[in-house]
Amino acid sequence: MKTIPSAGPDITEAEIKLVNQAIRSGWYERRNLHLDLLTAAIQRHTDKRYCLPTSSGTAAIHLALLGLNIGPGDEVIVPDITWTASAAPIHYVGATPVFCDIDERSWCLSPASFEERITKKTKAVIVVNLYGNMVDIEPIRSIARRRGIAIIEDAAESIGGEYRGRPAGTLGDVGIFSFNATKLVIAGQGGMLVTDNKKVYERAKKLAHHGMRKYTIEATFWSEEIGFNYQWTNLQAALALAQFRRLRELLAKKKRAFGWYRAALEGIPGIQLNDQPRNATNTYWIVSAIIDSAYGWKKEQLMKKFRSCHIDLRPFFYPLSSMPAWKPYVRSKNMRQQNPVAYRISPYGICLPSATGITKAEVDYVCDCLKKTLRVKPTLCPVVKLQMG
Ligand SMILES: Cc1ncc(COP(=O)(O)O)c(C=O)c1O
């Protein structure tokens, strides 16, 4: 039996055609053709003044921090539950990441915990739209504005999402997207930085290409400062462009898969799926489930069990502060107390197979396996309640 994958690309003739076009003719004076078309498309989508394609989402976060002049001595608040790349660039620039708790329902940054972590050194906060859920930005923005803190929106997992009618990626001072192979819009690797701030954009653009400005006769290959090779390729942009043109269709497939999961798991107490508040539109990039601890199944045990059923489950992210890499930045001996939601949810969270190509039969099979494994008997877990969007 073939394993049901956790994620996967959705490739059609449209992608093949555009990549073919790029490989045949996207060189010389047309070397940026697809890059420029994608940049313009994202610009229209976000209505942001400046869009900078980058070699990855990680690079875009790094450039956002550099563009905001964040460095040694500065603190940047980041949710404890996120992909490690949301926080790694804070380390790259020599600033200090400060791990903040998440909200119980959205799994994104908790406004109350954010406010508690602010010090005189706090220069920025990175909000993350986890698994395609949207962060509740309003309270975070009003706190950040009052305290002069910049907001970077990590929309790597949420392209196509909306908050109060505004697209994901546009909720802060700088937004970033990722086009890596597991994302909704893929290019293998790739990213994009979006902002209205000209200074941030210009510095990010210069640093993305070894500290060089646009070539002139007087200044070709002329580095003004040491930068990075964070430029993207036209070939990958061609793939992302074809995918981005299919955004609505891809979003509809994700929503459909979520609907199947919801229908199959509805009525089972103690299973919390992605929450969608009234003011937001999630992308359901990854359908995730928090399984109440009353069932007694931790995520690693479930992953092992499901592997024997040919289902590729992924773990809900571990708190960054619990991992060896981030130990140097962990100030409190008791992060469990500081970030109780992150530590309570993470051990019992699983990411269900969510490739756009998943079928209803596959979703039903996954849900049947889950029900059998949990031996669902509502009386066993009277204290838990269902929380679905
Ligand atoms: C939340 C989040 N932030 C940042 C990134 C980094 O993106 P990339 O893999 O393109 O560097 C990812 C990608 O996996 C992500 O999921």
The ligand as a Gaussian input file, in Angstrom:
#p B3LYP/6-31G(d) Opt

LIG

0 1
 C        6.433000      29.376000       9.706000
 C        7.595000      29.318000       8.765000
 N        8.476000      30.328000       8.783000
 C        9.524000      30.358000       7.958000
 C        9.755000      29.345000       7.052000
 C       10.977000      29.406000       6.218000
 O       10.734000      29.294000       4.859000
 P       11.804000      28.615000       3.880000
 O       11.726000      27.151000       4.068000
 O       11.371000      29.075000       2.531000
 O       13.137000      29.170000       4.253000
 C        8.862000      28.277000       6.985000
 C        9.069000      27.197000       6.013000
 O        9.136000      26.082000       6.197000
 C        7.762000      28.253000       7.875000
 O        6.889000      27.237000       7.857000

